[in-house]
């Protein structure tokens, strides 16, 4: 029984230490994510309305508006992860690889 209580006390101590060390980083990351999600939604609407005013096809308008939203969310995610002190270089490299692969696929299908 004493071992279980000691284990429980160690878990509580480790949890409280983690919360004390990372609470501001977590709060900052959550604020960045919330603001980024709202901002990406607004960017989506602005781009969609601009393309709609230019009398382009609705499919192209939605595609570019969604593309802008995904790019903004990608940047927001990288910034939020960087808030914890982790290296964001792998995320940036992965985003670049995905963009490069998508570009090559697009060019291969259009040519």
C-alpha positions in Angstrom: 0.0 0.0 0.0 2.8 2.4 0.8 4.5 1.7 -2.6 1.3 2.5 -4.4 0.9 5.8 -2.4 4.5 6.7 -3.2 4.0 5.9 -6.9 0.8 8.1 -6.9 2.7 10.9 -5.1 5.5 10.7 -7.8 2.9 10.9 -10.6 1.3 13.9 -9.0 4.7 15.6 -8.5 5.8 14.9 -12.1 2.4 16.2 -13.4 2.5 19.4 -11.4 6.1 20.0 -12.4 5.2 19.5 -16.1 2.3 21.9 -15.8 4.4 24.5 -14.0 7.1 24.3 -16.6 5.0 24.2 -19.8 1.8 25.9 -19.0 2.7 29.2 -20.6 4.1 27.5 -23.7 0.9 25.4 -23.9 -1.3 28.5 -23.4 0.7 30.4 -26.0 0.5 27.6 -28.5 -3.3 27.3 -28.0 -3.7 31.0 -28.6 -1.6 30.8 -31.7 -3.7 27.9 -33.0 -7.0 29.6 -32.3 -6.0 32.9 -33.9 -4.5 31.0 -36.8 -7.6 29.0 -37.4 -9.7 32.1 -37.4 -7.2 33.9 -39.6 -7.1 31.1 -42.1 -10.9 31.1 -42.3 -10.9 34.8 -43.1 -8.1 34.4 -45.7 -10.2 31.6 -47.2 -13.2 33.8 -47.5 -11.3 36.8 -48.9 -9.5 34.7 -51.6 -12.8 33.0 -52.5 -14.6 36.3 -52.9 -11.8 37.8 -54.9 -11.8 34.9 -57.3 -15.6 34.9 -57.4 -15.6 38.6 -58.4 -13.1 37.8 -61.1 -15.8 35.5 -62.6 -13.7 32.4 -62.5 -15.0 28.9 -62.3 -16.4 28.0 -58.9 -14.1 24.9 -58.7 -11.0 26.9 -59.3 -12.1 29.5 -56.7 -12.7 26.9 -54.1 -9.4 25.2 -54.9 -7.3 28.3 -54.5 -9.2 29.4 -51.4 -8.6 26.0 -49.8 -5.0 26.1 -50.8 -4.5 29.4 -49.1 -6.2 28.1 -46.0 -4.0 25.0 -45.8 -0.8 27.0 -46.3 -1.8 29.4 -43.5 -2.7 26.5 -41.2 0.6 24.9 -42.0 2.5 28.0 -41.0 0.4 28.4 -37.8 1.1 24.7 -36.9 4.9 25.2 -37.3 4.8 28.3 -35.2 2.8 26.6 -32.5 5.1 23.6 -32.4 8.1 26.0 -32.3 6.6 27.5 -29.1 7.5 24.4 -27.2 11.2 24.8 -28.1 11.3 21.9 -30.5 13.1 22.1 -33.8 10.8 23.1 -36.6 13.2 22.3 -39.4 11.8 18.8 -40.0 8.3 20.3 -40.3 9.5 22.9 -42.8 11.4 20.3 -44.8 8.3 18.0 -44.9 6.1 20.9 -46.0 8.6 21.8 -48.8 8.7 18.1 -49.9 4.9 17.9 -50.1 4.7 21.1 -52.0 7.4 20.0 -54.4 5.7 16.6 -54.9 2.4 18.3 -55.5 4.0 20.7 -58.0 5.6 17.8 -59.9 2.4 15.9 -60.0 0.5 18.9 -61.2 3.1 19.6 -64.0 3.2 15.9 -65.0 -0.6 15.8 -65.4 -0.9 19.1 -67.3 2.0 18.6 -69.8 
